[in-house]
Amino acid sequence: MPQELDALAQDRGAANAAGSLQLARAWMRLLARAWVWLGMRLRPGRLSRVVAWWRRQMNRRRHMDRRWQVDRRRQVDRRWEMHRRWQVALAARARRARATSNTLMVSIGFFCALE
């Protein structure tokens, strides 16, 4: 019984190996056909044109990206500047309020005393 199981396992292993070999051969055939098709499609001048077009695209995208980075930095700088202005104005208002609250209360008291 164990011998039969062992033989069956060896058989199955051989079948698996043969199947994987078949699969590998099919893949290689597909790759070879794709390579031949590419070789037929891409004439010597066409490949260099495609490469040149691709480089132009990449350069254009890089310039756009750089412009976007600069733009973003300016945006952040402007937001920070506006935030600082707001903070300074807020602090000035608070100082003014602290400075004028006493005189305001005194004047209110004075005018109330007049009535």
ZAMARNU-579221 format. One line per field, with one value per atom (N, C-alpha, C): residue in three letters; atom name; x negated, y, z; chain. Coordinates in steps of 0.05 Angstrom, whole numbers. Atoms other than C-alpha are relative to their C-alpha. Example, Ala and Ser with C-alpha at 12.3 -4.5 7.8 and 13.67 -1.06 7.14 Angstrom:
<rs>
resn = [Ala, Ala, Ala, Ser, Ser, Ser]
name = [N, CA, C, N, CA, C]
x = [-18, -246, -18, 16, -273, 15]
y = [-24, -90, 24, -24, -21, 22]
z = [0, 156, 0, -1, 143, 14]
chain = [A, A, A, A, A, A]
</rs>
This chain:
<rs>
resn = [Met, Met, Met, Pro, Pro, Pro, Gln, Gln, Gln, Glu, Glu, Glu, Leu, Leu, Leu, Asp, Asp, Asp, Ala, Ala, Ala, Leu, Leu, Leu, Ala, Ala, Ala, Gln, Gln, Gln, Asp, Asp, Asp, Arg, Arg, Arg, Gly, Gly, Gly, Ala, Ala, Ala, Ala, Ala, Ala, Asn, Asn, Asn, Ala, Ala, Ala, Ala, Ala, Ala, Gly, Gly, Gly, Ser, Ser, Ser, Leu, Leu, Leu, Gln, Gln, Gln, Leu, Leu, Leu, Ala, Ala, Ala, Arg, Arg, Arg, Ala, Ala, Ala, Trp, Trp, Trp, Met, Met, Met, Arg, Arg, Arg, Leu, Leu, Leu, Leu, Leu, Leu, Ala, Ala, Ala, Arg, Arg, Arg, Ala, Ala, Ala, Trp, Trp, Trp, Val, Val, Val, Trp, Trp, Trp, Leu, Leu, Leu, Gly, Gly, Gly, Met, Met, Met, Arg, Arg, Arg, Leu, Leu, Leu, Arg, Arg, Arg, Pro, Pro, Pro, Gly, Gly, Gly, Arg, Arg, Arg, Leu, Leu, Leu, Ser, Ser, Ser, Arg, Arg, Arg, Val, Val, Val, Val, Val, Val, Ala, Ala, Ala, Trp, Trp, Trp, Trp, Trp, Trp, Arg, Arg, Arg, Arg, Arg, Arg, Gln, Gln, Gln, Met, Met, Met, Asn, Asn, Asn, Arg, Arg, Arg, Arg, Arg, Arg, Arg, Arg, Arg, His, His, His, Met, Met, Met, Asp, Asp, Asp, Arg, Arg, Arg, Arg, Arg, Arg, Trp, Trp, Trp, Gln, Gln, Gln, Val, Val, Val, Asp, Asp, Asp, Arg, Arg, Arg, Arg, Arg, Arg, Arg, Arg, Arg, Gln, Gln, Gln, Val, Val, Val, Asp, Asp, Asp, Arg, Arg, Arg, Arg, Arg, Arg, Trp, Trp, Trp, Glu, Glu, Glu, Met, Met, Met, His, His, His, Arg, Arg, Arg, Arg, Arg, Arg, Trp, Trp, Trp, Gln, Gln, Gln, Val, Val, Val, Ala, Ala, Ala, Leu, Leu, Leu, Ala, Ala, Ala, Ala, Ala, Ala, Arg, Arg, Arg, Ala, Ala, Ala, Arg, Arg, Arg, Arg, Arg, Arg, Ala, Ala, Ala, Arg, Arg, Arg, Ala, Ala, Ala, Thr, Thr, Thr, Ser, Ser, Ser, Asn, Asn, Asn, Thr, Thr, Thr, Leu, Leu, Leu, Met, Met, Met, Val, Val, Val, Ser, Ser, Ser, Ile, Ile, Ile, Gly, Gly, Gly, Phe, Phe, Phe, Phe, Phe, Phe, Cys, Cys, Cys, Ala, Ala, Ala, Leu, Leu, Leu, Glu, Glu, Glu]
name = [N, CA, C, N, CA, C, N, CA, C, N, CA, C, N, CA, C, N, CA, C, N, CA, C, N, CA, C, N, CA, C, N, CA, C, N, CA, C, N, CA, C, N, CA, C, N, CA, C, N, CA, C, N, CA, C, N, CA, C, N, CA, C, N, CA, C, N, CA, C, N, CA, C, N, CA, C, N, CA, C, N, CA, C, N, CA, C, N, CA, C, N, CA, C, N, CA, C, N, CA, C, N, CA, C, N, CA, C, N, CA, C, N, CA, C, N, CA, C, N, CA, C, N, CA, C, N, CA, C, N, CA, C, N, CA, C, N, CA, C, N, CA, C, N, CA, C, N, CA, C, N, CA, C, N, CA, C, N, CA, C, N, CA, C, N, CA, C, N, CA, C, N, CA, C, N, CA, C, N, CA, C, N, CA, C, N, CA, C, N, CA, C, N, CA, C, N, CA, C, N, CA, C, N, CA, C, N, CA, C, N, CA, C, N, CA, C, N, CA, C, N, CA, C, N, CA, C, N, CA, C, N, CA, C, N, CA, C, N, CA, C, N, CA, C, N, CA, C, N, CA, C, N, CA, C, N, CA, C, N, CA, C, N, CA, C, N, CA, C, N, CA, C, N, CA, C, N, CA, C, N, CA, C, N, CA, C, N, CA, C, N, CA, C, N, CA, C, N, CA, C, N, CA, C, N, CA, C, N, CA, C, N, CA, C, N, CA, C, N, CA, C, N, CA, C, N, CA, C, N, CA, C, N, CA, C, N, CA, C, N, CA, C, N, CA, C, N, CA, C, N, CA, C, N, CA, C, N, CA, C, N, CA, C, N, CA, C, N, CA, C, N, CA, C, N, CA, C, N, CA, C, N, CA, C, N, CA, C, N, CA, C, N, CA, C, N, CA, C, N, CA, C]
x = [-17, 0, -17, 17, -53, -16, 15, -93, 18, -18, -32, 5, -4, -20, -25, 25, -93, -2, 1, -89, 20, -20, -25, -10, 11, -59, -21, 21, -119, 13, -14, -71, 11, -12, -34, -22, 22, -100, -10, 9, -122, 20, -20, -56, -1, 2, -63, -24, 25, -134, 5, -5, -112, 19, -19, -54, -14, 14, -99, -19, 18, -148, 15, -17, -92, 8, -8, -70, -23, 24, -141, -5, 4, -147, 20, -21, -81, -7, 8, -105, -23, 23, -170, 9, -11, -132, 13, -15, -88, -20, 20, -148, -15, 14, -184, 17, -18, -123, 3, -2, -116, -25, 26, -190, -1, 0, -182, 19, -20, -119, -11, 12, -155, -22, 21, -214, 12, -13, -166, 11, -13, -129, -19, 18, -187, -23, 22, -229, -22, 22, -298, 5, -4, -276, 23, -24, -210, -6, 7, -241, -13, 13, -285, 20, -21, -225, 17, -16, -185, -16, 17, -243, -2, 2, -251, 27, -26, -176, 4, -3, -178, -17, 17, -236, 12, -13, -200, 23, -22, -139, -10, 10, -180, -11, 11, -216, 23, -23, -149, 12, -12, -121, -18, 19, -184, 3, -2, -178, 27, -26, -104, -1, 2, -121, -15, 17, -175, 17, -16, -127, 21, -20, -75, -12, 14, -126, -4, 5, -145, 26, -26, -72, 10, -9, -57, -15, 16, -114, 9, -10, -89, 27, -27, -19, -4, 4, -45, -12, 12, -88, 21, -21, -28, 19, -18, 16, -13, 14, -37, -1, 1, -44, 27, -26, 31, 6, -4, 32, -15, 15, -23, 13, -14, 14, 24, -24, 77, -8, 9, 38, -8, 9, 5, 23, -23, 71, 16, -14, 103, -14, 16, 47, 3, -3, 53, 27, -27, 128, 2, -1, 118, -14, 15, 66, 17, -17, 112, 23, -23, 170, -10, 10, 127, -7, 8, 101, 24, -23, 169, 22, -22, 212, 3, -2, 194, 11, -10, 203, 29, -28, 267, 19, -17, 294, 2, 1, 273, 19, -17, 307, 29, -28, 370, 10, -7, 370, 5, -3, 360, 26, -25, 417, 25, -23, 462, 4, -2, 445, 12, -12, 466, 31, -29, 536, 14]
y = [-24, 0, 25, -24, 52, 2, -1, 32, 11, -10, 45, 30, -29, 112, 16, -13, 129, 2, 0, 110, 21, -19, 151, 29, -27, 211, 7, -5, 204, 6, -4, 199, 28, -27, 261, 22, -20, 298, 2, 0, 278, 15, -14, 302, 30, -29, 368, 12, -10, 376, 3, -1, 360, 24, -23, 410, 26, -26, 465, 5, -2, 450, 9, -8, 455, 30, -28, 521, 18, -17, 548, 2, -1, 528, 18, -17, 562, 29, -28, 625, 9, -7, 623, 5, -3, 614, 28, -26, 674, 23, -22, 717, 2, -1, 697, 13, -11, 714, 30, -29, 781, 15, -12, 795, 3, -1, 779, 21, -20, 821, 28, -26, 880, 6, -4, 870, 8, -7, 873, 28, -26, 933, 23, -23, 976, 0, -4, 997, 15, -13, 1025, 29, -28, 1097, 5, -4, 1088, -1, 3, 1065, 26, -25, 1127, 22, -21, 1171, -4, 5, 1137, 8, -8, 1146, 30, -29, 1219, 12, -10, 1230, -4, 6, 1196, 19, -18, 1239, 28, -26, 1302, 1, 1, 1281, 1, 0, 1267, 27, -27, 1334, 19, -18, 1369, -4, 6, 1333, 9, -9, 1348, 30, -29, 1422, 7, -6, 1421, -6, 8, 1386, 21, -20, 1437, 26, -24, 1495, -4, 5, 1462, 2, -1, 1455, 29, -28, 1529, 13, -12, 1548, -7, 9, 1506, 15, -14, 1538, 29, -27, 1607, 1, 2, 1587, -2, 4, 1563, 25, -25, 1626, 21, -20, 1670, -5, 7, 1632, 7, -5, 1638, 30, -29, 1713, 11, -9, 1723, -8, 9, 1683, 18, -18, 1726, 27, -26, 1790, -1, 3, 1764, -1, 1, 1747, 27, -27, 1815, 18, -17, 1850, -7, 10, 1807, 10, -9, 1823, 30, -29, 1897, 7, -6, 1896, -7, 7, 1860, 21, -21, 1911, 26, -24, 1968, -3, 5, 1936, 2, -2, 1928, 28, -27, 1998, 18, -19, 2031, -9, 9, 1989, 17, -15, 2028, 28, -27, 2096, 0, 2, 2072, -2, 4, 2049, 27, -26, 2115, 20, -19, 2155, -7, 8, 2113, 7, -8, 2123, 30, -29, 2197, 9, -9, 2203, -10, 10, 2160, 18, -18, 2206, 26, -25, 2266, -2, 2, 2238, 1]
z = [0, 0, 0, 1, 18, -26, 25, -44, -22, 21, -87, 3, -5, -53, -9, 8, -64, -30, 29, -137, -11, 9, -144, 4, -6, -111, -20, 20, -158, -27, 25, -216, -2, -1, -194, -3, 1, -184, -29, 28, -254, -17, 16, -282, 5, -7, -245, -14, 12, -270, -30, 29, -341, -7, 4, -335, 2, -3, -309, -23, 23, -364, -25, 22, -415, 2, -4, -384, -6, 5, -386, -30, 29, -460, -13, 12, -475, 4, -6, -441, -18, 17, -479, -29, 27, -545, -2, 0, -527, 0, -1, -509, -27, 26, -574, -21, 20, -615, 5, -6, -579, -9, 8, -591, -31, 29, -665, -10, 7, -670, 4, -5, -637, -21, 20, -684, -27, 25, -743, 1, -3, -716, 1, -5, -694, -21, 19, -752, 14, -14, -735, 6, -5, -742, 20, -16, -706, 30, -28, -641, 11, -9, -636, 2, -2, -651, 24, -24, -596, 24, -23, -548, 3, -1, -567, 10, -9, -558, 30, -28, -490, 17, -15, -467, 1, 0, -489, 20, -19, -450, 29, -28, -388, 8, -6, -393, 5, -4, -401, 27, -26, -341, 23, -22, -300, 4, -2, -317, 14, -12, -299, 30, -28, -234, 16, -13, -218, 5, -2, -233, 23, -21, -188, 28, -26, -132, 8, -6, -137, 7, -5, -140, 28, -27, -78, 22, -20, -40, 3, -2, -58, 15, -13, -36, 30, -29, 31, 12, -10, 39, 4, -1, 24, 24, -22, 73, 27, -25, 127, 5, -3, 114, 8, -8, 118, 29, -28, 183, 19, -17, 212, 2, -1, 192, 18, -17, 225, 29, -28, 288, 11, -9, 291, 4, -3, 280, 25, -24, 334, 25, -24, 383, 4, -2, 367, 10, -11, 378, 29, -29, 444, 17, -15, 466, 2, 1, 444, 20, -18, 482, 29, -28, 545, 7, -6, 538, 4, -1, 527, 19, -17, 573, 25, -24, 635, -6, 7, 602, -9, 8, 571, 24, -24, 638, 15, -14, 669, -13, 15, 614, 3, -3, 619, 28, -28, 694, 2, 0, 683, -12, 13, 634, 15, -16, 678, 25, -24, 737, -8, 9, 695, 0, 2, 687, 28]
chain = [A, A, A, A, A, A, A, A, A, A, A, A, A, A, A, A, A, A, A, A, A, A, A, A, A, A, A, A, A, A, A, A, A, A, A, A, A, A, A, A, A, A, A, A, A, A, A, A, A, A, A, A, A, A, A, A, A, A, A, A, A, A, A, A, A, A, A, A, A, A, A, A, A, A, A, A, A, A, A, A, A, A, A, A, A, A, A, A, A, A, A, A, A, A, A, A, A, A, A, A, A, A, A, A, A, A, A, A, A, A, A, A, A, A, A, A, A, A, A, A, A, A, A, A, A, A, A, A, A, A, A, A, A, A, A, A, A, A, A, A, A, A, A, A, A, A, A, A, A, A, A, A, A, A, A, A, A, A, A, A, A, A, A, A, A, A, A, A, A, A, A, A, A, A, A, A, A, A, A, A, A, A, A, A, A, A, A, A, A, A, A, A, A, A, A, A, A, A, A, A, A, A, A, A, A, A, A, A, A, A, A, A, A, A, A, A, A, A, A, A, A, A, A, A, A, A, A, A, A, A, A, A, A, A, A, A, A, A, A, A, A, A, A, A, A, A, A, A, A, A, A, A, A, A, A, A, A, A, A, A, A, A, A, A, A, A, A, A, A, A, A, A, A, A, A, A, A, A, A, A, A, A, A, A, A, A, A, A, A, A, A, A, A, A, A, A, A, A, A, A, A, A, A, A, A, A, A, A, A, A, A, A, A, A, A, A, A, A, A, A, A, A, A, A, A, A, A, A, A, A, A, A, A, A, A, A, A, A, A, A, A, A, A, A, A]
</rs>
